[in-house]
Amino acid sequence: MPRSFGRATRLTFPTAPAAPAWPPAPNAYGISFVTNFLGAGEYPNADPAILMGQPYARVVVLQVVLKIGMDLVAHERERIKLRPTAPAV
C-alpha cells in the first residue's frame, strides 16, 4: 500500500526498499578518487582550502531548490483547500 503525505497531495511513494539503488554511487566515487586524484597525480597540485570550499556552491543550490519546492507544495496545498466544491444535488 503506498504512503502519502496526506489528503492535500497526490504524491505517493512505493514501500519497496531502495537499497539496490545506492551501492554503485560510493563505488563510482571511490574508483574516481583512486584513478584520478591518486593515480593521475592530482593530489600534489590540490589546495586544501579550495577542495574544502567546493561543496558549498552545490549546498547553496540544493537549499534554494528545496525552498522553491517547499513554496510550490505549500501553494498547491492552499489552492486545493480553497478550491470550490461542487454543490450537492
DRENDO-691872 format. One record per residue (C-alpha): x, y negated, z negated; residue in three letters; residue number from 1. Coordinates in steps of 0.5 Angstrom, whole numbers, plus 2048, in hexadecimal, padded with zeros to 3 digits. Each point is the difference from the previous one (the first is absolute). Layout:
N
- x|y|z|resn|resi
- X|Y|Z|ALA|NUM
...
This chain:
89
- x|y|z|resn|resi
- 800|800|800|MET|1
- 803|7F9|802|PRO|2
- 801|7FB|7FB|ARG|3
- 7FF|7F9|801|SER|4
- 801|7F9|7FD|PHE|5
- 7F8|7FF|7FE|GLY|6
- 7FA|7FE|804|ARG|7
- 802|7FA|803|ALA|8
- 806|803|804|THR|9
- 800|805|806|ARG|10
- 807|802|7FE|LEU|11
- 800|808|7FF|THR|12
- 807|804|7FE|PHE|13
- 801|807|801|PRO|14
- 801|804|7FA|THR|15
- 806|805|803|ALA|16
- 807|7FE|7FD|PRO|17
- 804|7FC|804|ALA|18
- 806|804|7FE|ALA|19
- 802|802|807|PRO|20
- 801|7F9|803|ALA|21
- 805|7FD|7FC|TRP|22
- 806|805|7FF|PRO|23
- 803|7FE|807|PRO|24
- 801|7F9|7FE|ALA|25
- 805|801|7FB|PRO|26
- 804|805|804|ASN|27
- 800|7FB|806|ALA|28
- 803|7FA|7FB|TYR|29
- 805|805|7FE|GLY|30
- 802|802|806|ILE|31
- 800|7F9|803|SER|32
- 804|7FE|7FA|PHE|33
- 806|805|801|VAL|34
- 800|800|807|THR|35
- 800|7F8|801|ASN|36
- 802|7FD|7F9|PHE|37
- 806|805|7FE|LEU|38
- 801|804|807|GLY|39
- 800|7FA|804|ALA|40
- 804|7FC|7FB|GLY|41
- 7FB|7FA|7FF|GLU|42
- 802|800|7F8|TYR|43
- 807|7FC|801|PRO|44
- 7FC|7FA|803|ASN|45
- 7FA|800|7FC|ALA|46
- 7FF|7FB|7FB|ASP|47
- 7FC|802|7FA|PRO|48
- 7FD|7F9|7FF|ALA|49
- 7FD|801|807|ILE|50
- 7FE|807|7FF|LEU|51
- 7FC|7FF|7FA|MET|52
- 7FC|7FA|803|GLY|53
- 7FE|803|806|GLN|54
- 7FA|804|7FD|PRO|55
- 7FD|7F9|7FD|TYR|56
- 7FD|7FE|807|ALA|57
- 7FC|806|801|ARG|58
- 7FE|800|7F9|VAL|59
- 7FD|7F9|802|VAL|60
- 7FD|802|806|VAL|61
- 7FD|806|7FC|LEU|62
- 7FD|7FB|7FB|GLN|63
- 7FD|7FC|805|VAL|64
- 7FD|805|804|VAL|65
- 7FD|803|7F9|LEU|66
- 7FD|7F9|7FE|LYS|67
- 7FD|7FF|807|ILE|68
- 7FD|807|800|GLY|69
- 7FD|800|7F9|MET|70
- 7FD|7F9|802|ASP|71
- 7FD|803|806|LEU|72
- 7FD|806|7FC|VAL|73
- 7FD|7FB|7FB|ALA|74
- 7FD|7FC|805|HIS|75
- 7FD|806|803|GLU|76
- 7FD|802|7FA|ARG|77
- 7FD|7FA|7FF|GLU|78
- 7FD|800|807|ARG|79
- 7FD|807|7FE|ILE|80
- 7FD|7FD|7FA|LYS|81
- 7FD|7FA|803|LEU|82
- 7FD|804|806|ARG|83
- 7F9|7FF|800|PRO|84
- 7FC|807|7FF|THR|85
- 7FA|802|805|ALA|86
- 7F9|7FE|7FD|PRO|87
- 7FC|806|7FD|ALA|88
- 7FB|802|805|VAL|89
